[in-house]
Amino acid sequence: MRIDWLRKAHALGSRHAVIIGAVFAAVASDLLLKGMAKAGIGGGSTPFLPFLSLHLQQNIGVSFSLFPAEAKGALVMLILAQAAGTLFVGWLLVRATTTPERLGFSLIAGGAIGNLVDRIANGAVTDFLHLHPFDVSLFTFNFADVLITLGVCLVLFDAVFGRNSATRGDV
């Protein structure tokens, strides 16, 4: 019985170490890429793929530059809202029960923390990937946004296809 308890404790510790490692890797890679973008991209645009260019931009708002936080009070409110959302994702991550769900919330949390750190340090989020398929300019984003999107896709995929109805509580 004691050995079984130790195995469970070790598995729980290992799982948390993997989660923390995934979040840390996501944050570190996002901040590293943002730093490289700031150092290497001048004004203007550098083609990267036929539909994607490197274009440095500081986003003082939220997604798609909505709700720009130009005043100091607005910036503080945006940081607090972003921090609250990040804590909520962390709570969901701790409660996650499957590997895809844990990985998905780890990616979301890592991207959210990367954007939060960037906003606190710079008053804005650094975007540097400009999407323009067929010469139609859509939006500029960063690696944290990619991580968040992949994480959401994993969580949704797991919610829809990952468990049978009895496991989800549908009877």
Buried (B, 14 or more C-beta within 10 A) or exposed (E): EEEEEEEEEEEEEEEEEBBEEBBEBBBEBBBEBBEEBEEEBEEEBEEEEEBEBBBBBBBBBBEEBEEBBEEEEBBEEBBEEBBEEBEEBBEBBEEBEBEBBBBBBBBBBBBBBBBBBBBEEEBBBBBBBBBBEEEEEEBBBBBBBBBBBBBBEBBEEBBEEBBEEEEEEEE
